[in-house]
Amino acid sequence: MIEPDRQDEIRARQQSRARMLALLLAALAVLFFFVTIAKIKSMHGA
């Protein structure tokens, strides 16, 4: 069994990693959105 202090440290690290992955995923979604908008605008302008 893991001691409570160590368990809290592990849980904090997991939460930090989950937050970073969520931010990365959100950033990729925003990037894809803007790339798509730019492609659509360039097709209509051509």
N, C-alpha and C positions, 0 to 999 in steps of 0.2 A: 504494500500500500504506500502511496505517496504522502509525505508529510504535508500538512496544511500550508505552510509557507511556500513550499515548492509548487504546490498545486495552484496557489494564487499567482505565482510568477508565470507558470505555464499558461494559465487562462488569460493573463494580461497580454502575453506574447501572441496568443492565438487571436485575441480581439484586435490587436494592433495589425497583425497580418491580414485579417479579414477586412479591416478598414482600408488598408492600402490597396487590396485587390478590388474593393468596391469603387474606390476613387479611380483606379486604372481602368476599370470597365466603363465607368461613366465618362471618362476622358475619351476613350475609344469610340463610344456611342456618339459623343458630340463631334468628334473628328469625322466620323463617317457621315453624320448629318450634314456638316458643312461641305464636305467633298461632294456629296450627292447634290446639294443645292447648287454648287458651283458648276457641276456637270450639266444640270438641267438648264441653268442660265446660259451656259456657253452653247448649248444645242439650239436654244431659241434665238440667240443672237447671231448665229452663223448663217 
